Amino acid sequence: MLDEIGIKCRHIQVDVKTERSKIYAHPCALDAVPRMVRKNVVAQLANPRTRLSVALALEQGRMNLHGWVYDIETGSIDALDGATRRFVALAESPTTVAVTSRNLRQV
């Protein structure tokens, strides 16, 4: 019985690996990854604002929040500009902020 379960599990693992490789081999899936990463950065910026200490610091003008995406292939960093809701090269715009204490409605 346990041998049968082990064999079935190995088949499932192989099937998952095969399907995953098919997905990542498809050019559309690879193109979607950078968009998904950026959407995740935007979504994650909401989490710290639910903490009382962060919300208070933002309200008092003592804190800004930044959303960055690091490209491991190029070494570049893109920063979320909360005013335009677009990612810009941090090297070209080093003062870019996702959420400023002056404008809590960003992002």
RAFENJO-V774346 format. One line per field, one symbol per residue. phi: phi as a letter, one per 20 degrees, with the letter a starting at -180 (. if undefined). psi: psi as a letter, one per 30 degrees, with the letter a starting at -180 (. if undefined). A space follows every 10 residues. Layout:
BEGIN
phi: ???
psi: ???
END
This chain:
BEGIN
phi: .fffffffff ffgfffffff ffffffffff ffggffffff gffffffffe egffgffffe mdbcdcccce effdnecddf effdlcecff fecfefcece ffcfefl
psi: eeeeeeeeee eeeeeeeeee eeeffkeeee ffeeeeeeee eeeffeefff keeeeeeeef ggklkkjkkk jfefglkkkk jfefhlklke efifgkkejl ffiffk.
END
